[in-house]
Every structure is written in structure tokens, then in C-alpha cells.
């Protein structure tokens, strides 16, 4: 199945191969599957598909399988005590650690690249949401998982929290352009709102975590560029308007009102935490807020 999924075959065959592998992982004992198939070849397969233009649907199935693998292994590992996220995968032999760490870095780099790839269709938004949910699951493992979000990749330069802000900013820009022309399609708006909601839930969870809040907010203020981006995103989200369309029924618009209201509330909650942290740092450094963005 791994050979088919990463081979030069039709996309339907690749998707079917991933579906079968996902079924095996989700309905079998994880340690049995790990011993029979080996994690390294599986992750190498995922890495190849995330590093090249394999097609969005194939990449979506690859991410779904990765979630299943992590979910299965975490069911019997105390990942809160693991020093590195690679131990979540429990490769089983010390000889594989170095190779596994390298391929995991490649997988994470692929996730980072595809997360911010310039694509704006419904399936693209679904994929971005899928990646954010996967990141949220990894972060739930504690400090070791959280470190993946801010120091991923072979060069330790991938900051997934910054990338999430880029996704949110890009999505709002796209929606504003669509609205200025002929209003954004309400179904696409629903998908985008769902993505924003997942991102804000993750950000608020991290920003309020007793052990991780400081690291989270530091990652979002690591430079003037990242800080400005975060300020812009949360400020715009707090002013988020309900969708409107000349051709949309009032009932459909009303159905989105609750989600949009929740997004505004989540954005305001995160903004309060972020500005409080930012203000304390500026006061401590003797700087004014306005000076930061000049």
C-alpha cells in the first residue's frame, strides 16, 4: 500500500491505498501494525507526498493517516513525559531514532509548506483545517508536542503559530476581495469560519495553558513582523462582520450568525491575553506600543 501511495499511479489508486492503510491503523493494535509495517517507510511515504505536488486530495489522505498513526500510538504512550515528539511514534529500536527524527522533520516541513500554499478553494480550506487539527493534537501532548509547533524542521526554523496567523490573514484578505466583487459564497464562508474557529480554539488553549502560555506568546512576538501580523489578525477578527449575499436567504445567514459571534468572542479573548503579554513586555523594556510598529 505504501508503494502504491507514493508511486506513479493514478490519484484514485493513491487515495485508495491511503484509505486502506488508515483503516488498518485505526482498527488494529498499534504495536502489532508497527512491528509488521514499520513506521519509517510509512513516514517516508508521507514525506514524499507532502514535499511535492502530489495533489491536494492525496495530501489530505496522507494527513488523515498521520493523525491516525499519532492517535494510535498515543493511546499507550505517556507522551507528556516524552522529551521529543518522535518518541510519540515509538519506533522501537534505538538504531532508528536518527533516521526517524530526520524523516519526521521532513514531514513537518511538508506540512508547513502545504499549510501556507497559495490555494483558496473549498478543498484547500478543508486541508488547512485538517492540518491545524493535527497540530492541535500534537500540541496536546504537552511541552514536547508544543515544541514541534515552534521549532520544527531540520533547521529548527518553522514556527507553526506564525504560519497559522499567515493562514488567517490570507483567508481574510481573500474573503474581503470576494466580498468587494460579488460577496463570498456562503458555503465557502462556512468552511473558512470553521477553519478560523479551530485556529482560535488552539491559540486560546495554548495562550491560557499554565506551562505553555509564555512560550506561545513569545513565539508570536519573536519579531516585529510576527507581532504586527498577530495584532492585525486579531484586530480584524474582532471586527468580523456577518456574511451577506444578495442571493442568500435570511435563514442561511442566520445560521452563520452563531459561528461568527463565537469567532468574535474567541478573537477578543485571545486579543486580551496577547495584548496583556505584549503590554507587559513593552513596559518592562521601556517601549511604547506605537513605537513597535513605526
Order of alpha helices (4+ residues) and beta strands (2+ residues): alpha-alpha-alpha-alpha-alpha-alpha-alpha-alpha-alpha-alpha-alpha-alpha-alpha-alpha
